Amino acid sequence: MSRRITSCAVLSKPVEAKEIGDVHTWLAGIADTHKLTYLLAHSDEGVIWGRMSGKTLLTSHEVASGHPVARKVCPPLHTDTLQQARLFSQEAELLLWRSDTGWCARLIRDAKEDETPLWTEAFDEPQVLWGTSPEPLKDDFMLWTEGAQGLRHALPLTDIYIRKTTRDVAGQEQERQEPRPPRLRIRHYLGPEDTARIAASRLVGFDSKWEKQS
């Protein structure tokens, strides 16, 4: 896929995060303040997805309640087991990670008109997420299963179906819907002096309709 470099104006700023009591509450507050929509977190127990609903942060663990299969693969969001977390939207991303000295965080966001941007060029690329067989869960999450090993995770999206037109044995056209593997859109920012160097990357959102480009 070809890279299409676009103009942008973004900043990267540290965020105070050393004193975090309940990480679920802290992340929900940050997401509400900066209008962040989705969560991707990694803990000692596995991957945690999430989505803001108003001022509430819904996680894959919570929506998996009552579903015995999903519950096994959707760990809770706990402060003592969290390794790192990303809250993201079209406009910004917050990265929170655990260091030897405590929690650290940084926010990449669009620069305002009176701010000097740190990066001014970027390009996007898709990252295909594993999963071929979606099953609806509560609150617009879907449980995806991959391969014979039954790898599973619960993603906070439902807009994953595409229409396909086929012909039956009589030559009549028929339309059907098929799920398309979900994709994350990743944005890479280029350094100001060397456009071949990626200075930083962040998550932007889900893109289930990403088309291949030549």
LINGI-V984005 format. One record per residue. N is the residue number from 1. RES is the residue in one small letter. PSI is psi as a letter, one per 20 degrees, with the letter a starting at -180 (999 if undefined). Layout:
[[N | RES | PSI] [N | RES | PSI]]
This chain:
[[1 | m | p] [2 | s | q] [3 | r | p] [4 | r | o] [5 | i | p] [6 | t | q] [7 | s | q] [8 | c | r] [9 | a | o] [10 | v | q] [11 | l | q] [12 | s | p] [13 | k | q] [14 | p | q] [15 | v | p] [16 | e | p] [17 | a | j] [18 | k | h] [19 | e | n] [20 | i | o] [21 | g | f] [22 | d | o] [23 | v | h] [24 | h | g] [25 | t | g] [26 | w | g] [27 | l | h] [28 | a | g] [29 | g | g] [30 | i | g] [31 | a | g] [32 | d | g] [33 | t | g] [34 | h | j] [35 | k | l] [36 | l | q] [37 | t | g] [38 | y | q] [39 | l | p] [40 | l | o] [41 | a | q] [42 | h | p] [43 | s | r] [44 | d | h] [45 | e | i] [46 | g | a] [47 | v | p] [48 | i | p] [49 | w | q] [50 | g | r] [51 | r | p] [52 | m | p] [53 | s | n] [54 | g | c] [55 | k | j] [56 | t | p] [57 | l | o] [58 | l | p] [59 | t | r] [60 | s | h] [61 | h | g] [62 | e | g] [63 | v | i] [64 | a | i] [65 | s | p] [66 | g | i] [67 | h | o] [68 | p | h] [69 | v | g] [70 | a | h] [71 | r | h] [72 | k | h] [73 | v | j] [74 | c | n] [75 | p | r] [76 | p | q] [77 | l | n] [78 | h | q] [79 | t | g] [80 | d | i] [81 | t | i] [82 | l | p] [83 | q | g] [84 | q | r] [85 | a | q] [86 | r | p] [87 | l | p] [88 | f | q] [89 | s | a] [90 | q | h] [91 | e | h] [92 | a | r] [93 | e | p] [94 | l | p] [95 | l | p] [96 | l | p] [97 | w | q] [98 | r | p] [99 | s | r] [100 | d | h] [101 | t | j] [102 | g | a] [103 | w | q] [104 | c | q] [105 | a | q] [106 | r | q] [107 | l | p] [108 | i | p] [109 | r | r] [110 | d | p] [111 | a | q] [112 | k | r] [113 | e | h] [114 | d | j] [115 | e | q] [116 | t | o] [117 | p | q] [118 | l | h] [119 | w | q] [120 | t | j] [121 | e | q] [122 | a | r] [123 | f | q] [124 | d | q] [125 | e | q] [126 | p | q] [127 | q | o] [128 | v | p] [129 | l | q] [130 | w | q] [131 | g | p] [132 | t | i] [133 | s | n] [134 | p | q] [135 | e | p] [136 | p | q] [137 | l | a] [138 | k | q] [139 | d | k] [140 | d | k] [141 | f | q] [142 | m | p] [143 | l | p] [144 | w | p] [145 | t | p] [146 | e | p] [147 | g | a] [148 | a | h] [149 | q | i] [150 | g | k] [151 | l | p] [152 | r | q] [153 | h | q] [154 | a | o] [155 | l | q] [156 | p | m] [157 | l | q] [158 | t | i] [159 | d | m] [160 | i | j] [161 | y | q] [162 | i | q] [163 | r | p] [164 | k | p] [165 | t | p] [166 | t | r] [167 | r | p] [168 | d | a] [169 | v | h] [170 | a | j] [171 | g | j] [172 | q | p] [173 | e | p] [174 | q | p] [175 | e | q] [176 | r | q] [177 | q | p] [178 | e | q] [179 | p | q] [180 | r | p] [181 | p | p] [182 | p | q] [183 | r | q] [184 | l | p] [185 | r | p] [186 | i | p] [187 | r | p] [188 | h | p] [189 | y | p] [190 | l | q] [191 | g | q] [192 | p | h] [193 | e | h] [194 | d | o] [195 | t | i] [196 | a | i] [197 | r | p] [198 | i | o] [199 | a | h] [200 | a | q] [201 | s | q] [202 | r | r] [203 | l | q] [204 | v | g] [205 | g | a] [206 | f | q] [207 | d | n] [208 | s | i] [209 | k | k] [210 | w | p] [211 | e | q] [212 | k | q] [213 | q | q] [214 | s | 999]]
